[in-house]
Amino acid sequence: MEASNWAYVTAAYAVTWVLVLGYMAYARRALQRARAEYRRVTGHEPGEGDAV
């Protein structure tokens, strides 16, 4: 009985990491799209010449 519990724990651990890594990839792509849109609209990189 205990051995089958470890199978569920291992599966949950694997699913958790798949979700975490998938979200990180999604967030990275979203950030890249946002930066590209910012460059398109403003004509320069974020942080360039923004200091006051």
C-alpha positions as CSV (number, residue, x, y, z in Angstrom):
1,M,0.0,0.0,0.0
2,E,2.8,2.4,0.9
3,A,4.6,1.8,-2.4
4,S,1.5,3.0,-4.4
5,N,1.5,6.2,-2.4
6,W,5.0,7.0,-3.5
7,A,3.9,6.6,-7.1
8,Y,1.3,9.3,-6.6
9,V,3.8,11.6,-4.8
10,T,6.3,11.1,-7.7
11,A,3.6,11.8,-10.3
12,A,2.4,14.9,-8.5
13,Y,6.0,16.1,-8.2
14,A,6.5,15.6,-11.9
15,V,3.3,17.3,-12.9
16,T,4.1,20.3,-10.6
17,W,7.5,20.8,-12.3
18,V,6.0,20.5,-15.8
19,L,3.5,23.2,-14.9
20,V,6.1,25.4,-13.3
21,L,8.5,25.1,-16.3
22,G,5.6,25.6,-18.7
23,Y,4.5,28.8,-17.0
24,M,8.1,30.1,-17.0
25,A,8.3,29.5,-20.8
26,Y,4.9,31.2,-21.3
27,A,6.0,34.2,-19.1
28,R,9.3,34.5,-21.0
29,R,7.5,34.6,-24.4
30,A,5.0,37.1,-23.1
31,L,7.9,39.3,-21.9
32,Q,9.6,39.1,-25.2
33,R,6.4,40.1,-27.0
34,A,5.9,43.0,-24.6
35,R,9.5,44.2,-25.2
36,A,9.1,43.9,-29.0
37,E,5.9,45.9,-28.8
38,Y,7.5,48.6,-26.7
39,R,10.4,48.8,-29.1
40,R,8.0,49.1,-32.0
41,V,5.9,51.9,-30.4
42,T,8.8,53.9,-28.8
43,G,11.7,53.2,-31.1
44,H,14.1,52.3,-28.3
45,E,14.9,49.7,-25.7
46,P,13.2,49.8,-22.3
47,G,15.4,51.8,-19.9
48,E,17.2,53.8,-22.6
49,G,17.1,57.5,-21.8
50,D,14.2,57.1,-19.4
51,A,16.2,58.5,-16.4
52,V,15.1,61.9,-15.2
